[in-house]
């Protein structure tokens, strides 16, 4: 399990330069956690480097919209996807969100705080 540390972005400034390969490597047998910001939004970047399509799951949280369930994201080979996640659906009571990966998936995950 990796704890992903989000990078803070700023308004009207190119504030972060980070190549996808500089993000956290996905370990398919683990659940990653990301701290949700107290203010602003959370942007997740996903990259599937596996030969073939794989599914990434953002798990439902403990708050009002958790009845909508998990979010399964089907990712094509070599795809890069960006996702802004809502706290009312995905945030756990400890202030984190959790991410799971399909078996044998490889790639990268990163997180950014949006102001």
C-alpha positions as CSV (number, residue, x, y, z in Angstrom):
1,X,0.0,0.0,0.0
2,X,1.2,3.4,-0.9
3,X,0.2,6.7,0.6
4,X,0.0,9.2,-2.2
5,X,1.0,12.7,-1.2
6,X,-0.9,15.2,-3.4
7,X,0.9,18.2,-4.8
8,X,-0.6,21.7,-4.4
9,X,-1.6,23.6,-7.5
10,X,-2.1,27.3,-7.6
11,X,-4.5,29.6,-9.6
12,X,-3.1,31.2,-12.8
13,X,0.4,29.8,-12.4
14,X,2.1,26.8,-13.9
15,X,2.9,25.6,-10.4
16,X,3.9,21.9,-10.8
17,X,6.0,20.2,-13.5
18,X,5.8,16.5,-13.0
19,X,6.1,13.8,-15.8
20,X,3.7,10.9,-15.5
21,X,6.6,8.5,-14.9
22,X,7.6,10.6,-11.9
23,X,4.4,9.7,-10.1
24,X,3.8,6.8,-7.7
25,X,4.1,3.3,-9.3
26,X,1.0,1.2,-9.1
27,X,1.2,-2.0,-7.1
28,X,-1.8,-4.1,-8.2
29,X,-2.1,-6.1,-5.1
30,X,-2.3,-3.0,-2.8
31,X,-4.9,-0.4,-2.0
32,X,-3.5,3.1,-2.2
33,X,-4.8,6.0,0.0
34,X,-4.9,9.7,-0.8
35,X,-5.6,12.4,1.7
36,X,-8.5,14.5,0.6
37,X,-7.9,18.3,1.0
38,X,-9.8,20.2,3.7
39,X,-10.4,23.0,1.1
40,X,-10.6,22.7,-2.7
41,X,-10.8,19.6,-4.8
42,X,-8.6,16.5,-5.5
43,X,-7.4,15.7,-9.0
44,X,-6.1,12.1,-9.6
45,X,-3.9,11.2,-12.6
46,X,-3.9,7.6,-13.7
47,X,-1.6,5.9,-16.2
48,X,-2.1,2.2,-17.4
49,X,1.2,0.8,-18.7
50,X,-0.1,-2.8,-18.8
51,X,-0.4,-4.6,-22.2
52,X,-4.2,-4.5,-22.4
53,X,-7.1,-2.7,-20.7
54,X,-7.4,-2.7,-16.9
55,X,-9.8,-1.3,-14.3
56,X,-9.0,1.1,-11.6
57,X,-11.6,1.4,-8.7
58,X,-12.2,4.5,-6.6
59,X,-13.9,3.1,-3.5
60,X,-17.1,4.5,-2.1
61,X,-16.6,6.5,1.1
62,X,-18.6,7.1,4.3
63,X,-20.6,10.2,3.5
64,X,-23.9,11.2,1.9
65,X,-23.4,10.1,-1.7
66,X,-21.7,6.8,-1.0
67,X,-24.9,5.1,-2.1
68,X,-23.7,5.7,-5.6
69,X,-21.1,3.1,-5.0
70,X,-17.6,2.6,-6.3
71,X,-16.3,4.2,-9.6
72,X,-14.7,1.7,-11.9
73,X,-12.6,3.3,-14.6
74,X,-11.7,1.2,-17.6
75,X,-8.3,2.2,-18.9
76,X,-7.0,1.2,-22.3
77,X,-3.3,0.2,-22.7
78,X,-1.0,3.3,-22.3
79,X,-4.0,5.5,-21.4
80,X,-3.6,8.5,-19.1
81,X,-6.8,9.7,-17.4
82,X,-7.5,12.7,-15.1
83,X,-10.3,12.6,-12.6
84,X,-11.6,15.1,-10.1
85,X,-13.3,13.2,-7.3
86,X,-16.1,14.4,-5.0
87,X,-15.7,14.2,-1.2
88,X,-19.3,13.3,-0.5
89,X,-19.1,10.1,-2.6
90,X,-15.5,8.9,-2.1
91,X,-14.0,10.3,1.2
92,X,-13.6,8.0,4.1
93,X,-14.3,9.1,7.7
94,X,-10.5,9.4,8.2
95,X,-10.3,12.0,5.4
96,X,-8.8,9.8,2.8
97,X,-10.0,8.1,-0.4
98,X,-8.9,4.6,-1.4
99,X,-8.0,3.2,-4.8
100,X,-7.8,-0.4,-6.0
101,X,-6.4,-1.9,-9.2
102,X,-7.2,-4.9,-11.4
103,X,-4.9,-7.9,-11.0
104,X,-1.5,-7.5,-12.7
105,X,-2.0,-3.8,-13.6
106,X,1.1,-1.6,-13.9
107,X,1.3,2.1,-14.3
108,X,1.4,5.3,-12.2
109,X,-0.9,7.3,-10.0
110,X,-0.6,10.8,-8.8
111,X,-2.7,13.4,-7.0
112,X,-3.0,17.1,-7.0
113,X,-4.9,19.6,-4.8
114,X,-6.9,22.1,-6.8
115,X,-7.4,25.5,-5.1
